[in-house]
């Protein structure tokens, strides 16, 4: 069996302008709806290092 992990985090962390949290959540939900069951969507790092990931705790709580 092959498992494919989608990693929107890689693309998002390189975008300088902050992507609104609700836009990220909507995109992640769409990935789940098309069948991805493993997503690498965030990172628990300092917002000074990677500002785009500052909402990871909120996104994580919304699905756990």
Secondary structure by P-SEA (a helix, b strand, c coil): cbbbbbbaaaaaaaccccccaaaaaaaaaaaaaaccccccccccccccccccccaaaaaaaacc
